[in-house]
Amino acid sequence: MPYVKLELTREGVTRGQKQELIMGITNLITKVLHKDPHLTHVVIQEIELDDWGYAGEQVSVLREKGITADKK
């Protein structure tokens, strides 16, 4: 029974995006590991920006400085 936990910062990920992530992860586990998708669990946990740190700073502070994780 595969279990995948995906942690993201809480920054407006939509319900549709979450569904796409869940489906994509499930399909990958099925393809690569040949696991039954009905036994695959995917959990998305959203973390507040104040509760996530990177390079010694809170992500909320980094966002205030204009530093984002957006693909350019």
All heavy atoms as TSV, in Angstrom:
chain	resi	resn	atom	element	x	y	z
A	1	MET	N	N	0.842	-1.181	0.000
A	1	MET	CA	C	0.000	0.000	0.000
A	1	MET	C	C	0.881	1.237	0.000
A	1	MET	O	O	1.378	1.648	1.034
A	1	MET	CB	C	-0.917	-0.014	1.220
A	1	MET	CG	C	-1.734	1.249	1.353
A	1	MET	SD	S	-2.826	1.273	2.785
A	1	MET	CE	C	-1.682	1.682	4.081
A	2	PRO	N	N	1.131	1.839	-1.153
A	2	PRO	CA	C	1.931	3.060	-1.199
A	2	PRO	C	C	1.223	4.228	-0.523
A	2	PRO	O	O	0.004	4.398	-0.634
A	2	PRO	CB	C	2.087	3.333	-2.696
A	2	PRO	CG	C	1.823	2.033	-3.361
A	2	PRO	CD	C	0.823	1.337	-2.489
A	3	TYR	N	N	2.012	5.013	0.179
A	3	TYR	CA	C	1.534	6.222	0.841
A	3	TYR	C	C	2.506	7.333	0.479
A	3	TYR	O	O	3.713	7.205	0.710
A	3	TYR	CB	C	1.499	6.009	2.356
A	3	TYR	CG	C	1.277	7.278	3.150
A	3	TYR	CD1	C	-0.007	7.769	3.370
A	3	TYR	CD2	C	2.353	7.976	3.676
A	3	TYR	CE1	C	-0.208	8.928	4.095
A	3	TYR	CE2	C	2.159	9.138	4.409
A	3	TYR	CZ	C	0.878	9.604	4.616
A	3	TYR	OH	O	0.686	10.752	5.328
A	4	VAL	N	N	2.002	8.404	-0.113
A	4	VAL	CA	C	2.831	9.533	-0.514
A	4	VAL	C	C	2.301	10.772	0.185
A	4	VAL	O	O	1.105	11.071	0.108
A	4	VAL	CB	C	2.801	9.750	-2.045
A	4	VAL	CG1	C	3.628	10.957	-2.437
A	4	VAL	CG2	C	3.281	8.498	-2.769
A	5	LYS	N	N	3.191	11.484	0.867
A	5	LYS	CA	C	2.812	12.735	1.525
A	5	LYS	C	C	3.524	13.871	0.799
A	5	LYS	O	O	4.745	13.895	0.710
A	5	LYS	CB	C	3.207	12.721	2.994
A	5	LYS	CG	C	2.811	13.982	3.730
A	5	LYS	CD	C	3.185	13.880	5.200
A	5	LYS	CE	C	2.800	15.135	5.942
A	5	LYS	NZ	N	3.201	15.054	7.352
A	6	LEU	N	N	2.741	14.819	0.293
A	6	LEU	CA	C	3.266	15.964	-0.431
A	6	LEU	C	C	3.019	17.202	0.420
A	6	LEU	O	O	1.868	17.511	0.753
A	6	LEU	CB	C	2.555	16.079	-1.784
A	6	LEU	CG	C	2.946	17.222	-2.695
A	6	LEU	CD1	C	4.413	17.124	-3.089
A	6	LEU	CD2	C	2.064	17.223	-3.927
A	7	GLU	N	N	4.086	17.880	0.786
A	7	GLU	CA	C	3.962	19.090	1.592
A	7	GLU	C	C	4.220	20.302	0.710
A	7	GLU	O	O	5.225	20.356	0.002
A	7	GLU	CB	C	4.928	19.060	2.764
A	7	GLU	CG	C	4.602	17.964	3.756
A	7	GLU	CD	C	5.546	17.926	4.935
A	7	GLU	OE1	O	6.721	18.325	4.791
A	7	GLU	OE2	O	5.104	17.489	6.013
A	8	LEU	N	N	3.294	21.261	0.747
A	8	LEU	CA	C	3.371	22.475	-0.051
A	8	LEU	C	C	3.146	23.677	0.853
A	8	LEU	O	O	2.429	23.573	1.850
A	8	LEU	CB	C	2.269	22.489	-1.118
A	8	LEU	CG	C	2.175	21.326	-2.081
A	8	LEU	CD1	C	0.878	21.423	-2.867
A	8	LEU	CD2	C	3.359	21.338	-3.011
A	9	THR	N	N	3.704	24.809	0.466
A	9	THR	CA	C	3.356	26.023	1.183
A	9	THR	C	C	1.944	26.423	0.777
A	9	THR	O	O	1.514	26.195	-0.357
A	9	THR	CB	C	4.330	27.173	0.865
A	9	THR	OG1	O	4.451	27.328	-0.544
A	9	THR	CG2	C	5.696	26.915	1.471
A	10	ARG	N	N	1.219	26.999	1.726
A	10	ARG	CA	C	-0.171	27.404	1.471
A	10	ARG	C	C	-0.162	28.709	0.680
A	10	ARG	O	O	-0.019	29.785	1.231
A	10	ARG	CB	C	-0.905	27.583	2.796
A	10	ARG	CG	C	-2.374	27.952	2.599
A	10	ARG	CD	C	-3.162	27.843	3.866
A	10	ARG	NE	N	-3.391	26.418	4.126
A	10	ARG	CZ	C	-3.467	25.891	5.339
A	10	ARG	NH1	N	-3.343	26.631	6.402
A	10	ARG	NH2	N	-3.677	24.603	5.491
A	11	GLU	N	N	-0.269	28.555	-0.649
A	11	GLU	CA	C	-0.191	29.720	-1.525
A	11	GLU	C	C	-1.196	29.613	-2.668
A	11	GLU	O	O	-0.879	29.867	-3.816
A	11	GLU	CB	C	1.229	29.889	-2.074
A	11	GLU	CG	C	2.251	30.186	-0.985
A	11	GLU	CD	C	3.618	30.493	-1.542
A	11	GLU	OE1	O	3.855	31.658	-1.907
A	11	GLU	OE2	O	4.441	29.561	-1.605
A	12	GLY	N	N	-2.394	29.204	-2.338
A	12	GLY	CA	C	-3.459	29.243	-3.329
A	12	GLY	C	C	-3.502	28.101	-4.316
A	12	GLY	O	O	-3.977	28.273	-5.436
A	13	VAL	N	N	-3.029	26.927	-3.923
A	13	VAL	CA	C	-3.156	25.765	-4.796
A	13	VAL	C	C	-4.644	25.424	-4.881
A	13	VAL	O	O	-5.313	25.274	-3.854
A	13	VAL	CB	C	-2.343	24.566	-4.265
A	13	VAL	CG1	C	-2.523	23.348	-5.154
A	13	VAL	CG2	C	-0.869	24.926	-4.142
A	14	THR	N	N	-5.153	25.310	-6.078
A	14	THR	CA	C	-6.588	25.095	-6.254
A	14	THR	C	C	-6.958	23.622	-6.070
A	14	THR	O	O	-6.095	22.730	-6.113
A	14	THR	CB	C	-7.038	25.531	-7.660
A	14	THR	OG1	O	-6.454	24.642	-8.627
A	14	THR	CG2	C	-6.654	26.972	-7.952
A	15	ARG	N	N	-8.241	23.406	-5.909
A	15	ARG	CA	C	-8.755	22.046	-5.805
A	15	ARG	C	C	-8.397	21.239	-7.051
A	15	ARG	O	O	-8.018	20.073	-6.979
A	15	ARG	CB	C	-10.266	22.105	-5.604
A	15	ARG	CG	C	-10.906	20.787	-5.381
A	15	ARG	CD	C	-12.392	20.966	-5.146
A	15	ARG	NE	N	-12.959	19.734	-4.629
A	15	ARG	CZ	C	-14.229	19.596	-4.319
A	15	ARG	NH1	N	-15.070	20.604	-4.460
A	15	ARG	NH2	N	-14.685	18.456	-3.862
A	16	GLY	N	N	-8.529	21.867	-8.212
A	16	GLY	CA	C	-8.197	21.198	-9.468
A	16	GLY	C	C	-6.721	20.839	-9.560
A	16	GLY	O	O	-6.368	19.765	-10.051
A	17	GLN	N	N	-5.862	21.725	-9.114
A	17	GLN	CA	C	-4.424	21.438	-9.120
A	17	GLN	C	C	-4.102	20.281	-8.183
A	17	GLN	O	O	-3.282	19.416	-8.509
A	17	GLN	CB	C	-3.626	22.682	-8.714
A	17	GLN	CG	C	-3.626	23.767	-9.768
A	17	GLN	CD	C	-3.028	25.061	-9.258
A	17	GLN	OE1	O	-3.241	25.466	-8.112
A	17	GLN	NE2	N	-2.271	25.718	-10.126
A	18	LYS	N	N	-4.753	20.268	-7.026
A	18	LYS	CA	C	-4.537	19.163	-6.081
A	18	LYS	C	C	-4.985	17.842	-6.695
A	18	LYS	O	O	-4.299	16.827	-6.576
A	18	LYS	CB	C	-5.277	19.428	-4.773
A	18	LYS	CG	C	-4.675	20.553	-3.968
A	18	LYS	CD	C	-5.498	20.823	-2.726
A	18	LYS	CE	C	-4.975	22.038	-1.994
A	18	LYS	NZ	N	-5.769	22.340	-0.798
A	19	GLN	N	N	-6.136	17.859	-7.378
A	19	GLN	CA	C	-6.625	16.645	-8.029
A	19	GLN	C	C	-5.638	16.160	-9.084
A	19	GLN	O	O	-5.375	14.968	-9.202
A	19	GLN	CB	C	-8.008	16.870	-8.647
A	19	GLN	CG	C	-8.545	15.667	-9.395
A	19	GLN	CD	C	-8.628	14.411	-8.535
A	19	GLN	OE1	O	-9.042	14.463	-7.390
A	19	GLN	NE2	N	-8.205	13.284	-9.088
A	20	GLU	N	N	-5.094	17.105	-9.836
A	20	GLU	CA	C	-4.114	16.746	-10.864
A	20	GLU	C	C	-2.852	16.151	-10.249
A	20	GLU	O	O	-2.289	15.177	-10.770
A	20	GLU	CB	C	-3.773	17.978	-11.699
A	20	GLU	CG	C	-3.018	17.673	-12.960
A	20	GLU	CD	C	-2.870	18.883	-13.879
A	20	GLU	OE1	O	-3.658	19.831	-13.768
A	20	GLU	OE2	O	-1.947	18.836	-14.720
A	21	LEU	N	N	-2.400	16.711	-9.133
A	21	LEU	CA	C	-1.240	16.148	-8.428
A	21	LEU	C	C	-1.534	14.741	-7.922
A	21	LEU	O	O	-0.715	13.827	-8.090
A	21	LEU	CB	C	-0.842	17.049	-7.252
A	21	LEU	CG	C	-0.150	18.354	-7.597
A	21	LEU	CD1	C	-0.079	19.261	-6.378
A	21	LEU	CD2	C	1.248	18.087	-8.144
A	22	ILE	N	N	-2.690	14.566	-7.308
A	22	ILE	CA	C	-3.067	13.251	-6.775
A	22	ILE	C	C	-3.132	12.223	-7.897
A	22	ILE	O	O	-2.590	11.110	-7.775
A	22	ILE	CB	C	-4.397	13.334	-6.005
A	22	ILE	CG1	C	-4.198	14.138	-4.714
A	22	ILE	CG2	C	-4.958	11.946	-5.706
A	22	ILE	CD1	C	-5.490	14.560	-4.024
A	23	MET	N	N	-3.750	12.583	-8.998
A	23	MET	CA	C	-3.869	11.656	-10.137
A	23	MET	C	C	-2.489	11.354	-10.730
A	23	MET	O	O	-2.165	10.202	-11.019
A	23	MET	CB	C	-4.790	12.240	-11.206
A	23	MET	CG	C	-5.005	11.316	-12.391
A	23	MET	SD	S	-5.764	9.735	-11.960
A	23	MET	CE	C	-7.412	10.284	-11.531
A	24	GLY	N	N	-1.679	12.396	-10.902
A	24	GLY	CA	C	-0.356	12.206	-11.488
A	24	GLY	C	C	0.545	11.325	-10.632
A	24	GLY	O	O	1.239	10.438	-11.146
A	25	ILE	N	N	0.532	11.550	-9.331
A	25	ILE	CA	C	1.340	10.741	-8.415
A	25	ILE	C	C	0.846	9.298	-8.416
A	25	ILE	O	O	1.643	8.355	-8.467
A	25	ILE	CB	C	1.326	11.346	-6.998
A	25	ILE	CG1	C	2.110	12.668	-6.995
A	25	ILE	CG2	C	1.893	10.371	-5.973
A	25	ILE	CD1	C	1.904	13.517	-5.758
A	26	THR	N	N	-0.469	9.133	-8.372
A	26	THR	CA	C	-1.043	7.777	-8.393
A	26	THR	C	C	-0.666	7.052	-9.682
A	26	THR	O	O	-0.253	5.884	-9.651
A	26	THR	CB	C	-2.580	7.846	-8.241
A	26	THR	OG1	O	-2.886	8.482	-7.004
A	26	THR	CG2	C	-3.198	6.459	-8.280
A	27	ASN	N	N	-0.776	7.735	-10.813
A	27	ASN	CA	C	-0.421	7.120	-12.097
A	27	ASN	C	C	1.056	6.753	-12.151
A	27	ASN	O	O	1.425	5.701	-12.689
A	27	ASN	CB	C	-0.778	8.051	-13.251
A	27	ASN	CG	C	-2.269	8.163	-13.477
A	27	ASN	OD1	O	-3.047	7.319	-13.026
A	27	ASN	ND2	N	-2.689	9.217	-14.145
A	28	LEU	N	N	1.917	7.592	-11.604
A	28	LEU	CA	C	3.351	7.311	-11.594
A	28	LEU	C	C	3.663	6.077	-10.742
A	28	LEU	O	O	4.436	5.206	-11.163
A	28	LEU	CB	C	4.124	8.527	-11.085
A	28	LEU	CG	C	5.638	8.413	-11.092
A	28	LEU	CD1	C	6.175	8.246	-12.508
A	28	LEU	CD2	C	6.254	9.641	-10.431
A	29	ILE	N	N	3.056	6.005	-9.562
A	29	ILE	CA	C	3.254	4.839	-8.690
A	29	ILE	C	C	2.769	3.567	-9.387
A	29	ILE	O	O	3.413	2.517	-9.328
A	29	ILE	CB	C	2.497	5.038	-7.352
A	29	ILE	CG1	C	3.076	6.209	-6.557
A	29	ILE	CG2	C	2.467	3.762	-6.532
A	29	ILE	CD1	C	4.401	5.967	-5.902
A	30	THR	N	N	1.633	3.676	-10.073
A	30	THR	CA	C	1.088	2.519	-10.800
A	30	THR	C	C	2.027	2.097	-11.924
A	30	THR	O	O	2.321	0.906	-12.087
A	30	THR	CB	C	-0.302	2.859	-11.368
A	30	THR	OG1	O	-1.166	3.215	-10.284
A	30	THR	CG2	C	-0.891	1.686	-12.126
A	31	LYS	N	N	2.526	3.067	-12.694
A	31	LYS	CA	C	3.392	2.765	-13.839
A	31	LYS	C	C	4.750	2.216	-13.405
A	31	LYS	O	O	5.211	1.198	-13.928
A	31	LYS	CB	C	3.593	4.033	-14.666
A	31	LYS	CG	C	4.508	3.857	-15.848
A	31	LYS	CD	C	4.685	5.154	-16.606
A	31	LYS	CE	C	5.691	4.978	-17.737
A	31	LYS	NZ	N	5.942	6.238	-18.439
A	32	VAL	N	N	5.383	2.879	-12.457
A	32	VAL	CA	C	6.755	2.520	-12.092
A	32	VAL	C	C	6.808	1.310	-11.162
A	32	VAL	O	O	7.637	0.415	-11.341
A	32	VAL	CB	C	7.471	3.732	-11.447
A	32	VAL	CG1	C	8.841	3.345	-10.911
A	32	VAL	CG2	C	7.597	4.874	-12.457
A	33	LEU	N	N	5.919	1.276	-10.173
A	33	LEU	CA	C	5.970	0.208	-9.172
A	33	LEU	C	C	4.927	-0.889	-9.380
A	33	LEU	O	O	4.891	-1.858	-8.631
A	33	LEU	CB	C	5.796	0.811	-7.765
A	33	LEU	CG	C	6.850	1.831	-7.339
A	33	LEU	CD1	C	6.525	2.361	-5.950
A	33	LEU	CD2	C	8.242	1.222	-7.382
A	34	HIS	N	N	4.065	-0.707	-10.391
A	34	HIS	CA	C	3.018	-1.685	-10.694
A	34	HIS	C	C	2.094	-1.928	-9.501
A	34	HIS	O	O	1.687	-3.061	-9.243
A	34	HIS	CB	C	3.628	-3.009	-11.183
A	34	HIS	CG	C	4.610	-2.823	-12.288
A	34	HIS	ND1	N	4.230	-2.468	-13.561
A	34	HIS	CD2	C	5.969	-2.898	-12.306
A	34	HIS	CE1	C	5.314	-2.347	-14.328
A	34	HIS	NE2	N	6.377	-2.600	-13.585
A	35	LYS	N	N	1.760	-0.830	-8.797
A	35	LYS	CA	C	0.871	-0.928	-7.642
A	35	LYS	C	C	-0.562	-0.620	-8.045
A	35	LYS	O	O	-0.824	0.154	-8.960
A	35	LYS	CB	C	1.312	0.051	-6.538
A	35	LYS	CG	C	2.697	-0.224	-5.997
A	35	LYS	CD	C	2.742	-1.544	-5.277
A	35	LYS	CE	C	4.114	-1.785	-4.656
A	35	LYS	NZ	N	4.186	-3.026	-3.912
A	36	ASP	N	N	-1.476	-1.245	-7.356
A	36	ASP	CA	C	-2.902	-1.023	-7.585
A	36	ASP	C	C	-3.251	0.407	-7.175
A	36	ASP	O	O	-3.029	0.798	-6.025
A	36	ASP	CB	C	-3.702	-2.026	-6.745
A	36	ASP	CG	C	-5.201	-1.937	-6.965
A	36	ASP	OD1	O	-5.688	-0.940	-7.544
A	36	ASP	OD2	O	-5.893	-2.878	-6.535
A	37	PRO	N	N	-3.801	1.217	-8.077
A	37	PRO	CA	C	-4.145	2.589	-7.728
A	37	PRO	C	C	-5.200	2.677	-6.622
A	37	PRO	O	O	-5.249	3.671	-5.893
A	37	PRO	CB	C	-4.670	3.189	-9.043
A	37	PRO	CG	C	-5.003	2.032	-9.906
A	37	PRO	CD	C	-4.125	0.904	-9.473
A	38	HIS	N	N	-5.995	1.629	-6.456
A	38	HIS	CA	C	-7.007	1.625	-5.401
A	38	HIS	C	C	-6.388	1.418	-4.021
A	38	HIS	O	O	-7.077	1.554	-3.004
A	38	HIS	CB	C	-8.055	0.546	-5.671
A	38	HIS	CG	C	-8.851	0.825	-6.900
A	38	HIS	ND1	N	-8.570	0.231	-8.112
A	38	HIS	CD2	C	-9.882	1.666	-7.121
A	38	HIS	CE1	C	-9.411	0.681	-9.021
A	38	HIS	NE2	N	-10.216	1.558	-8.454
A	39	LEU	N	N	-5.114	1.085	-3.983
A	39	LEU	CA	C	-4.420	0.913	-2.707
A	39	LEU	C	C	-3.380	2.007	-2.476
A	39	LEU	O	O	-2.623	1.950	-1.510
A	39	LEU	CB	C	-3.743	-0.464	-2.660
A	39	LEU	CG	C	-4.680	-1.666	-2.787
A	39	LEU	CD1	C	-3.873	-2.962	-2.824
A	39	LEU	CD2	C	-5.694	-1.691	-1.658
A	40	THR	N	N	-3.338	2.977	-3.360
A	40	THR	CA	C	-2.368	4.068	-3.276
A	40	THR	C	C	-3.010	5.279	-2.615
A	40	THR	O	O	-4.075	5.735	-3.018
A	40	THR	CB	C	-1.860	4.442	-4.681
A	40	THR	OG1	O	-1.233	3.289	-5.255
A	40	THR	CG2	C	-0.856	5.568	-4.625
A	41	HIS	N	N	-2.346	5.790	-1.598
A	41	HIS	CA	C	-2.838	6.940	-0.848
A	41	HIS	C	C	-1.912	8.129	-1.074
A	41	HIS	O	O	-0.691	7.997	-0.963
A	41	HIS	CB	C	-2.893	6.626	0.648
A	41	HIS	CG	C	-3.821	5.499	0.965
A	41	HIS	ND1	N	-5.085	5.702	1.421
A	41	HIS	CD2	C	-3.659	4.158	0.856
A	41	HIS	CE1	C	-5.675	4.533	1.593
A	41	HIS	NE2	N	-4.831	3.580	1.251
A	42	VAL	N	N	-2.486	9.288	-1.378
A	42	VAL	CA	C	-1.730	10.522	-1.552
A	42	VAL	C	C	-2.336	11.559	-0.608
A	42	VAL	O	O	-3.546	11.793	-0.625
A	42	VAL	CB	C	-1.784	11.036	-3.009
A	42	VAL	CG1	C	-1.010	12.339	-3.152
A	42	VAL	CG2	C	-1.253	9.976	-3.978
A	43	VAL	N	N	-1.484	12.152	0.212
A	43	VAL	CA	C	-1.922	13.172	1.163
A	43	VAL	C	C	-1.203	14.466	0.838
A	43	VAL	O	O	0.023	14.484	0.690
A	43	VAL	CB	C	-1.608	12.747	2.615
A	43	VAL	CG1	C	-1.953	13.866	3.583
A	43	VAL	CG2	C	-2.343	11.470	2.961
A	44	ILE	N	N	-1.958	15.546	0.701
A	44	ILE	CA	C	-1.373	16.867	0.489
A	44	ILE	C	C	-1.554	17.660	1.770
A	44	ILE	O	O	-2.676	17.814	2.268
A	44	ILE	CB	C	-2.043	17.597	-0.688
A	44	ILE	CG1	C	-1.808	16.825	-1.982
A	44	ILE	CG2	C	-1.518	19.031	-0.796
A	44	ILE	CD1	C	-2.532	17.380	-3.186
A	45	GLN	N	N	-0.439	18.130	2.300
A	45	GLN	CA	C	-0.478	18.958	3.502
A	45	GLN	C	C	0.043	20.345	3.147
A	45	GLN	O	O	1.139	20.483	2.616
A	45	GLN	CB	C	0.378	18.350	4.613
A	45	GLN	CG	C	0.344	19.162	5.883
A	45	GLN	CD	C	1.120	18.516	7.002
A	45	GLN	OE1	O	1.804	17.512	6.818
A	45	GLN	NE2	N	1.034	19.104	8.172
A	46	GLU	N	N	-0.763	21.342	3.427
A	46	GLU	CA	C	-0.360	22.721	3.160
A	46	GLU	C	C	0.196	23.337	4.443
A	46	GLU	O	O	-0.410	23.225	5.509
A	46	GLU	CB	C	-1.540	23.539	2.649
A	46	GLU	CG	C	-1.994	23.112	1.270
A	46	GLU	CD	C	-3.120	23.972	0.752
A	46	GLU	OE1	O	-4.259	23.757	1.208
A	46	GLU	OE2	O	-2.840	24.848	-0.088
A	47	ILE	N	N	1.341	23.986	4.312
A	47	ILE	CA	C	2.046	24.578	5.443
A	47	ILE	C	C	1.985	26.094	5.319
A	47	ILE	O	O	2.230	26.645	4.243
A	47	ILE	CB	C	3.536	24.134	5.458
A	47	ILE	CG1	C	3.667	22.612	5.308
A	47	ILE	CG2	C	4.255	24.664	6.681
A	47	ILE	CD1	C	3.142	21.807	6.439
A	48	GLU	N	N	1.661	26.762	6.410
A	48	GLU	CA	C	1.646	28.226	6.422
A	48	GLU	C	C	3.046	28.758	6.110
A	48	GLU	O	O	4.057	28.152	6.497
A	48	GLU	CB	C	1.194	28.755	7.786
A	48	GLU	CG	C	-0.243	28.435	8.130
A	48	GLU	CD	C	-1.239	29.158	7.252
A	48	GLU	OE1	O	-0.909	30.197	6.647
A	48	GLU	OE2	O	-2.391	28.668	7.167
A	49	LEU	N	N	3.107	29.893	5.422
A	49	LEU	CA	C	4.399	30.466	5.027
A	49	LEU	C	C	5.279	30.799	6.224
A	49	LEU	O	O	6.503	30.703	6.144
A	49	LEU	CB	C	4.176	31.716	4.176
A	49	LEU	CG	C	3.449	31.508	2.853
A	49	LEU	CD1	C	3.313	32.839	2.111
A	49	LEU	CD2	C	4.146	30.495	1.995
A	50	ASP	N	N	4.682	31.187	7.351
A	50	ASP	CA	C	5.459	31.471	8.555
A	50	ASP	C	C	6.075	30.206	9.148
A	50	ASP	O	O	7.027	30.279	9.926
A	50	ASP	CB	C	4.585	32.130	9.627
A	50	ASP	CG	C	4.287	33.590	9.341
A	50	ASP	OD1	O	4.971	34.198	8.489
A	50	ASP	OD2	O	3.365	34.133	9.981
A	51	ASP	N	N	5.522	29.047	8.795
A	51	ASP	CA	C	5.964	27.777	9.372
A	51	ASP	C	C	6.933	27.006	8.479
A	51	ASP	O	O	7.269	25.862	8.772
A	51	ASP	CB	C	4.742	26.897	9.677
A	51	ASP	CG	C	3.828	27.535	10.696
A	51	ASP	OD1	O	4.314	28.315	11.538
A	51	ASP	OD2	O	2.611	27.274	10.641
A	52	TRP	N	N	7.368	27.606	7.395
A	52	TRP	CA	C	8.287	26.954	6.460
A	52	TRP	C	C	9.507	27.845	6.330
A	52	TRP	O	O	9.382	29.035	6.051
A	52	TRP	CB	C	7.613	26.791	5.103
A	52	TRP	CG	C	8.324	25.867	4.151
A	52	TRP	CD1	C	9.590	25.995	3.676
A	52	TRP	CD2	C	7.802	24.688	3.544
A	52	TRP	NE1	N	9.885	24.988	2.815
A	52	TRP	CE2	C	8.798	24.158	2.719
A	52	TRP	CE3	C	6.577	24.040	3.622
A	52	TRP	CZ2	C	8.620	23.009	1.972
A	52	TRP	CZ3	C	6.402	22.894	2.882
A	52	TRP	CH2	C	7.412	22.379	2.070
A	53	GLY	N	N	10.669	27.281	6.520
A	53	GLY	CA	C	11.893	28.059	6.414
A	53	GLY	C	C	12.794	27.552	5.317
A	53	GLY	O	O	12.806	26.367	4.990
A	54	TYR	N	N	13.557	28.472	4.746
A	54	TYR	CA	C	14.532	28.130	3.704
A	54	TYR	C	C	15.687	29.114	3.823
A	54	TYR	O	O	15.465	30.319	3.924
A	54	TYR	CB	C	13.882	28.212	2.314
A	54	TYR	CG	C	14.872	28.025	1.186
A	54	TYR	CD1	C	15.362	26.764	0.884
A	54	TYR	CD2	C	15.354	29.106	0.469
A	54	TYR	CE1	C	16.287	26.581	-0.129
A	54	TYR	CE2	C	16.278	28.932	-0.548
A	54	TYR	CZ	C	16.748	27.668	-0.831
A	54	TYR	OH	O	17.671	27.485	-1.826
A	55	ALA	N	N	16.882	28.601	3.826
A	55	ALA	CA	C	18.091	29.428	3.882
A	55	ALA	C	C	18.080	30.362	5.090
A	55	ALA	O	O	18.542	31.491	5.025
A	55	ALA	CB	C	18.280	30.206	2.587
A	56	GLY	N	N	17.512	29.868	6.184
A	56	GLY	CA	C	17.534	30.618	7.429
A	56	GLY	C	C	16.429	31.651	7.594
A	56	GLY	O	O	16.421	32.400	8.568
A	57	GLU	N	N	15.498	31.712	6.657
A	57	GLU	CA	C	14.414	32.690	6.755
A	57	GLU	C	C	13.070	32.019	6.543
A	57	GLU	O	O	12.975	31.000	5.861
A	57	GLU	CB	C	14.582	33.795	5.711
A	57	GLU	CG	C	15.783	34.685	5.954
A	57	GLU	CD	C	15.681	35.981	5.178
A	57	GLU	OE1	O	14.804	36.789	5.511
A	57	GLU	OE2	O	16.475	36.160	4.247
A	58	GLN	N	N	12.041	32.637	7.115
A	58	GLN	CA	C	10.685	32.164	6.872
A	58	GLN	C	C	10.318	32.467	5.420
A	58	GLN	O	O	10.714	33.502	4.875
A	58	GLN	CB	C	9.698	32.886	7.787
A	58	GLN	CG	C	9.815	32.486	9.246
A	58	GLN	CD	C	8.967	33.398	10.106
A	58	GLN	OE1	O	9.271	34.572	10.223
A	58	GLN	NE2	N	7.912	32.832	10.691
A	59	VAL	N	N	9.569	31.573	4.830
A	59	VAL	CA	C	9.153	31.782	3.450
A	59	VAL	C	C	8.306	33.053	3.344
A	59	VAL	O	O	8.380	33.765	2.347
A	59	VAL	CB	C	8.406	30.547	2.900
A	59	VAL	CG1	C	7.802	30.828	1.535
A	59	VAL	CG2	C	9.368	29.361	2.811
A	60	SER	N	N	7.543	33.378	4.371
A	60	SER	CA	C	6.749	34.610	4.338
A	60	SER	C	C	7.642	35.832	4.161
A	60	SER	O	O	7.307	36.756	3.415
A	60	SER	CB	C	5.907	34.745	5.610
A	60	SER	OG	O	6.738	34.699	6.760
A	61	VAL	N	N	8.804	35.827	4.809
A	61	VAL	CA	C	9.758	36.934	4.680
A	61	VAL	C	C	10.369	36.935	3.277
A	61	VAL	O	O	10.519	37.986	2.654
A	61	VAL	CB	C	10.849	36.844	5.769
A	61	VAL	CG1	C	11.936	37.884	5.553
A	61	VAL	CG2	C	10.229	36.993	7.157
A	62	LEU	N	N	10.703	35.763	2.780
A	62	LEU	CA	C	11.258	35.669	1.431
A	62	LEU	C	C	10.263	36.188	0.397
A	62	LEU	O	O	10.642	36.899	-0.537
A	62	LEU	CB	C	11.644	34.220	1.108
A	62	LEU	CG	C	12.782	33.641	1.952
A	62	LEU	CD1	C	12.930	32.149	1.696
A	62	LEU	CD2	C	14.082	34.363	1.675
A	63	ARG	N	N	8.969	35.855	0.569
A	63	ARG	CA	C	7.953	36.347	-0.363
A	63	ARG	C	C	7.858	37.869	-0.307
A	63	ARG	O	O	7.692	38.524	-1.327
A	63	ARG	CB	C	6.579	35.732	-0.064
A	63	ARG	CG	C	6.515	34.221	-0.275
A	63	ARG	CD	C	6.767	33.827	-1.722
A	63	ARG	NE	N	6.611	32.406	-1.912
A	63	ARG	CZ	C	7.599	31.520	-1.902
A	63	ARG	NH1	N	8.843	31.914	-1.718
A	63	ARG	NH2	N	7.367	30.243	-2.095
A	64	GLU	N	N	7.965	38.432	0.907
A	64	GLU	CA	C	7.940	39.891	1.059
A	64	GLU	C	C	9.110	40.544	0.317
A	64	GLU	O	O	8.998	41.670	-0.157
A	64	GLU	CB	C	7.983	40.276	2.532
A	64	GLU	CG	C	6.699	39.949	3.282
A	64	GLU	CD	C	6.837	40.060	4.792
A	64	GLU	OE1	O	7.922	40.442	5.290
A	64	GLU	OE2	O	5.856	39.750	5.487
A	65	LYS	N	N	10.215	39.816	0.213
A	65	LYS	CA	C	11.389	40.307	-0.512
A	65	LYS	C	C	11.280	40.057	-2.011
A	65	LYS	O	O	12.189	40.388	-2.773
A	65	LYS	CB	C	12.662	39.642	0.020
A	65	LYS	CG	C	13.014	40.017	1.444
A	65	LYS	CD	C	14.255	39.285	1.882
A	65	LYS	CE	C	14.644	39.663	3.305
A	65	LYS	NZ	N	15.881	38.948	3.743
A	66	GLY	N	N	10.179	39.427	-2.433
A	66	GLY	CA	C	9.972	39.164	-3.847
A	66	GLY	C	C	10.576	37.861	-4.336
A	66	GLY	O	O	10.608	37.598	-5.538
A	67	ILE	N	N	11.054	37.027	-3.424
A	67	ILE	CA	C	11.636	35.738	-3.790
A	67	ILE	C	C	10.527	34.695	-3.820
A	67	ILE	O	O	9.847	34.473	-2.833
A	67	ILE	CB	C	12.744	35.332	-2.805
A	67	ILE	CG1	C	13.852	36.401	-2.809
A	67	ILE	CG2	C	13.294	33.948	-3.127
A	67	ILE	CD1	C	14.853	36.256	-1.700
A	68	THR	N	N	10.329	34.068	-4.978
A	68	THR	CA	C	9.257	33.087	-5.139
A	68	THR	C	C	9.820	31.787	-5.693
A	68	THR	O	O	10.962	31.719	-6.128
A	68	THR	CB	C	8.174	33.604	-6.096
A	68	THR	OG1	O	8.711	33.666	-7.413
A	68	THR	CG2	C	7.649	34.960	-5.677
A	69	ALA	N	N	8.978	30.784	-5.712
A	69	ALA	CA	C	9.341	29.477	-6.254
A	69	ALA	C	C	8.746	29.279	-7.647
A	69	ALA	O	O	8.758	28.177	-8.176
A	69	ALA	CB	C	8.873	28.366	-5.321
A	70	ASP	N	N	8.211	30.335	-8.218
A	70	ASP	CA	C	7.586	30.228	-9.534
A	70	ASP	C	C	8.618	29.896	-10.595
A	70	ASP	O	O	9.721	30.446	-10.598
A	70	ASP	CB	C	6.888	31.534	-9.924
A	70	ASP	CG	C	5.713	31.843	-9.017
A	70	ASP	OD1	O	5.145	30.897	-8.445
A	70	ASP	OD2	O	5.367	33.040	-8.886
A	71	LYS	N	N	8.245	29.030	-11.500
A	71	LYS	CA	C	9.096	28.668	-12.632
A	71	LYS	C	C	9.157	29.853	-13.590
A	71	LYS	O	O	8.138	30.430	-13.942
A	71	LYS	CB	C	8.524	27.437	-13.334
A	71	LYS	CG	C	9.407	26.910	-14.434
A	71	LYS	CD	C	8.791	25.643	-15.021
A	71	LYS	CE	C	9.640	25.123	-16.150
A	71	LYS	NZ	N	9.054	23.924	-16.756
A	72	LYS	N	N	10.335	30.218	-14.001
A	72	LYS	CA	C	10.505	31.363	-14.893
A	72	LYS	C	C	10.606	30.919	-16.321
A	72	LYS	O	O	11.073	29.898	-16.649
A	72	LYS	CB	C	11.766	32.140	-14.516
A	72	LYS	CG	C	11.763	32.633	-13.087
A	72	LYS	CD	C	10.785	33.758	-12.900
A	72	LYS	CE	C	10.850	34.200	-11.459
A	72	LYS	NZ	N	9.893	35.058	-11.003
